[in-house]
Amino acid sequence: MGLKVPVKVIKLIINENNIKIKQEYTPKLFDGKMIVFRVPEMYRDPNLGWSNFVLKGIVSYDVSVSAIVSKDVILDSYIKSVAGKLKRHL
């Protein structure tokens, strides 16, 4: 159970990290297909900003922020759900 981290705090930490990464890294074109998992409450863009770098399309799946904050993402049932989504693309 434990304390819940407010979404605003999570966004702030991620945004600070993203700024630092953006300053230090220039992505190259990827000649393939990408699968992304995103938290819609944190990212409006379903492709997480990769649209201009992925040549063969992006498949985006939403992950609930509550699953991450509550640590449900480490439960076997949740892992099987994500694995099933990934398996469709292998």
C-alpha positions as a printed NumPy array, in Angstrom:
array([[  0.   ,   0.   ,   0.   ],
       [  2.22 ,   2.909,   1.174],
       [  1.997,   6.542,   0.176],
       [  0.789,   7.563,  -3.253],
       [  3.013,   9.888,  -5.259],
       [  0.977,  12.749,  -6.737],
       [  0.791,  12.779, -10.538],
       [  2.152,  16.345, -10.551],
       [  5.324,  15.18 ,  -8.786],
       [  5.758,  12.278, -11.198],
       [  5.292,  14.634, -14.167],
       [  7.841,  17.075, -12.761],
       [ 10.494,  14.392, -12.299],
       [  9.9  ,  12.923, -15.751],
       [  9.875,  16.344, -17.411],
       [ 13.166,  17.304, -15.748],
       [ 14.731,  14.05 , -16.949],
       [ 13.328,  14.547, -20.444],
       [ 14.835,  18.039, -20.681],
       [ 18.249,  16.713, -19.689],
       [ 18.028,  13.805, -22.149],
       [ 16.859,  16.096, -24.972],
       [ 19.879,  18.336, -24.448],
       [ 22.324,  15.414, -24.495],
       [ 20.933,  13.108, -27.209],
       [ 19.913,  13.422, -30.854],
       [ 17.892,  10.415, -32.063],
       [ 18.482,   8.941, -35.508],
       [ 15.831,   7.553, -37.854],
       [ 14.662,   4.052, -36.972],
       [ 13.784,   1.898, -39.991],
       [ 11.313,  -0.274, -38.146],
       [  8.116,  -0.359, -36.162],
       [  7.933,   0.811, -32.536],
       [  5.65 ,  -0.23 , -29.697],
       [  5.199,   2.244, -26.841],
       [  3.38 ,   2.087, -23.53 ],
       [  2.318,   5.454, -22.155],
       [  0.388,   6.983, -19.279],
       [ -2.243,   9.204, -20.973],
       [ -2.516,  11.42 , -17.888],
       [  1.171,  12.254, -18.308],
       [  1.616,  12.288, -22.101],
       [ -0.889,  13.663, -24.591],
       [  1.041,  12.386, -27.614],
       [  0.288,   8.661, -28.018],
       [  3.6  ,   8.272, -29.88 ],
       [  5.625,   9.969, -27.127],
       [  7.3  ,  12.296, -29.613],
       [  8.813,   9.528, -31.772],
       [  6.633,  10.071, -34.873],
       [  9.363,  11.891, -36.81 ],
       [ 11.969,   9.204, -36.122],
       [ 10.142,   5.897, -36.692],
       [  9.723,   5.031, -40.362],
       [  7.369,   2.028, -40.221],
       [  4.801,   3.192, -37.698],
       [  4.138,   3.238, -33.989],
       [  1.65 ,   1.194, -31.987],
       [  0.719,   2.854, -28.707],
       [ -0.839,   1.212, -25.652],
       [ -2.139,   3.111, -22.65 ],
       [ -1.089,   2.228, -19.111],
       [ -3.048,   3.629, -16.183],
       [ -1.172,   5.892, -13.82 ],
       [ -2.847,   4.12 , -10.9  ],
       [ -1.271,   0.818, -11.97 ],
       [  2.174,   2.399, -11.85 ],
       [  1.708,   4.295,  -8.593],
       [  0.093,   1.3  ,  -6.862],
       [  2.838,  -0.984,  -8.232],
       [  0.258,  -3.225,  -9.945],
       [  2.661,  -3.251, -12.906],
       [  4.726,  -5.884, -11.105],
       [  1.763,  -8.238, -10.608],
       [  1.709, -11.396, -12.684],
       [ -1.692, -10.582, -14.203],
       [ -0.518,  -7.151, -15.347],
       [  2.729,  -8.529, -16.771],
       [  0.758, -11.169, -18.707],
       [ -1.464,  -8.433, -20.142],
       [  1.542,  -6.429, -21.37 ],
       [  3.24 ,  -9.588, -22.664],
       [  0.103, -10.45 , -24.634],
       [  0.162,  -7.043, -26.297],
       [  3.848,  -7.385, -27.161],
       [  3.362, -10.944, -28.452],
       [  0.954,  -9.675, -31.13 ],
       [  3.864,  -7.832, -32.734],
       [  6.521, -10.547, -32.696]])
